[in-house]
Amino acid sequence: MTTTGWNLQRDGFFVLPSAISTEMVERLLTVFDETFDDDSPSVRARSSRGHIYAARNLIESVPEVTTVWQVDVLLSLLFTELGPGFGLVRALFFDKPPERTWSLPWHKDTSIAVKEHLAGSPSPWLSRPTVKAGVPHMIACDSLLQQMLTLRIHLDPVTDENGPLRVIPGSHVDSDSIGVGADREVTIHAKPGDVLVMRPLITHASGSSSPNTLLHRRILHLEFAASETLPDGYQWHNFVAPLEKESDSE
């Protein structure tokens, strides 16, 4: 199935074709190669041949991550869906190198990055503290996750050959929603520069790349929140507001 006609409110996802320019895609690939060439603290998974297949904390290590989404089509989308107080709160990089593919079972994205784990009474909003790549994380409640939006920028062609993402339409409503069911899953095919827009609570998975493929599947995964404020004294680990908003506040 193609993604034509999918609706964010009804289905929990859709694809924006060619939202990122070819020049920016090439720039990101170059920057990632340069950043990951050493033992950067953002790198958390490297294959035996040196290929990176997962990296975190990119807001702090790759400046382009804070600006790549600041183009009219994406800013308009984010403003419409999240309101004027939105900002970037987490950035991840994923690849499926030809010689080190991987897969993920069905799941929903419920973890957020915070500045610190707070001692004291349990929060009804945030629970189950963990640390990922040196950064404190918490599991967020549905009402917080429903005020977030994820953009997945494709840096390579995505076909059935290189382990595309699969989503279940309608499963984004809450943490218990199953949507239309896994038997009606949708496979996300994309070209470089296409952006998958999805709600964190949508159920998604991906399989391994085909044997002997030569294709990578590199993706910049960006998470946005509607507000800089978190409940119960918590703070986002990072919060990057749009440049226009920053200029207006000076």
Residue pairs with C-beta under 8 A, 6 or more apart in sequence:
1 186
1 187
2 189
3 13
3 14
3 15
3 186
3 188
3 189
6 13
6 14
6 15
6 169
6 186
7 14
8 14
8 81
8 197
8 198
8 199
10 169
10 170
11 169
11 170
11 172
12 167
12 169
12 170
12 171
12 172
12 173
12 179
12 198
12 199
12 201
12 202
13 167
13 169
13 172
13 186
13 188
13 196
13 197
13 198
13 199
13 202
14 196
14 197
15 188
15 190
15 194
15 195
15 196
15 197
16 73
16 74
16 77
16 194
16 195
16 197
17 191
17 193
17 194
18 191
18 193
18 194
19 71
19 73
19 74
19 153
19 193
19 194
19 195
20 68
20 71
20 153
20 193
20 194
20 195
21 193
22 192
22 193
24 68
24 193
25 153
25 155
25 192
25 193
27 64
28 64
28 68
28 153
28 155
28 220
29 155
29 218
31 62
31 64
32 52
32 55
32 62
32 93
32 218
35 42
35 61
35 62
36 42
36 43
36 46
36 52
36 55
40 55
40 61
41 57
41 61
41 133
41 134
42 55
42 56
42 57
42 58
42 60
42 61
42 62
42 133
43 52
43 55
44 54
44 55
44 56
44 133
45 52
45 53
45 54
45 55
46 52
46 53
47 53
47 97
47 99
47 100
48 99
48 100
49 97
49 99
49 100
51 95
51 97
51 99
51 100
52 93
52 95
52 97
53 94
53 95
53 96
53 97
53 100
53 102
54 92
54 93
54 94
54 95
55 92
55 93
56 92
56 132
56 133
56 135
57 91
57 133
57 134
57 135
58 65
58 91
58 92
58 93
58 220
59 65
59 66
59 88
59 90
59 91
59 238
59 240
60 238
62 91
65 88
65 91
65 220
65 222
66 88
66 240
67 243
68 153
68 220
69 75
69 78
69 88
69 151
69 153
69 222
70 242
70 243
74 151
74 195
75 242
75 244
77 197
78 86
78 149
78 224
78 242
79 86
81 149
82 147
82 148
82 149
82 224
82 225
82 226
83 226
83 227
84 245
85 226
85 227
85 228
86 224
86 225
86 226
86 227
86 241
86 242
87 224
87 225
87 228
87 236
87 239
87 240
87 241
87 242
88 222
88 223
88 224
88 238
88 239
88 240
89 112
89 113
89 148
89 223
89 224
89 225
89 236
89 237
89 238
89 239
89 240
90 112
90 113
90 222
90 223
90 237
90 238
91 220
91 221
91 222
91 223
92 220
92 221
93 218
93 219
93 220
93 221
94 217
94 218
94 219
94 221
95 216
95 217
95 218
95 219
96 102
96 162
96 163
96 208
96 209
96 216
96 217
97 216
98 209
98 213
98 214
98 215
98 216
101 163
101 208
101 209
101 213
102 163
102 208
103 163
103 205
103 206
103 207
103 208
104 205
104 206
105 205
106 168
106 182
106 203
106 204
106 205
107 203
107 204
107 205
108 171
108 175
108 200
108 201
108 202
108 203
108 204
109 145
109 150
109 200
109 201
109 223
110 139
110 140
110 145
110 175
110 200
110 201
111 130
111 132
111 137
111 138
111 139
111 140
112 126
112 137
112 138
112 139
112 140
112 144
112 148
112 223
112 225
112 236
113 132
113 135
113 136
113 137
113 236
113 237
113 238
114 126
114 136
114 137
114 138
114 230
114 234
114 235
114 236
114 237
115 136
115 234
115 235
115 236
115 237
116 136
116 235
117 129
117 136
117 138
118 232
118 233
118 234
123 231
123 232
123 234
124 141
124 232
125 140
125 141
125 143
125 144
125 230
125 231
125 232
125 234
126 138
126 139
126 140
126 141
126 144
126 230
126 231
126 232
126 234
127 138
127 139
127 141
128 138
128 139
129 136
129 137
129 138
130 136
130 137
130 138
131 137
135 237
136 237
138 234
142 174
142 175
142 201
144 230
144 231
145 175
145 199
145 200
145 201
146 174
146 199
146 201
147 225
147 226
147 227
148 199
148 200
148 223
148 224
148 225
148 226
149 197
149 198
149 199
149 200
149 223
149 224
150 196
150 197
150 198
150 199
150 200
150 221
150 222
150 223
150 224
151 195
151 196
151 197
151 221
151 222
151 224
152 165
152 195
152 196
152 198
152 219
152 220
152 221
152 222
153 193
153 195
153 219
153 220
153 221
153 222
154 190
154 191
154 192
154 193
154 194
154 195
154 196
154 218
154 219
155 192
155 218
155 219
155 220
156 162
156 192
156 215
156 216
156 217
156 218
157 190
157 191
157 192
157 215
158 164
158 165
158 188
158 189
158 190
158 191
158 217
159 189
159 215
160 187
160 189
160 210
161 209
161 210
161 213
161 215
162 209
162 210
162 213
162 215
162 216
162 217
163 206
163 207
163 208
163 209
163 217
164 187
164 188
164 189
164 190
164 206
164 207
164 217
165 187
165 188
165 196
165 204
165 205
165 206
166 185
166 186
166 187
166 188
166 204
166 205
166 206
166 207
167 185
167 186
167 188
167 198
167 202
167 203
167 204
168 178
168 179
168 180
168 181
168 182
168 184
168 185
168 186
168 202
168 203
168 204
169 179
169 180
169 184
169 186
170 177
170 179
170 180
171 177
171 178
171 179
171 180
171 201
171 202
171 203
172 179
172 198
172 199
172 200
172 201
172 202
172 203
173 179
173 201
174 201
175 201
177 201
177 203
178 203
179 202
179 203
182 203
185 205
188 196
190 196
198 204
200 223
209 215
209 217
225 236
225 239
228 236
228 239
228 241
230 236
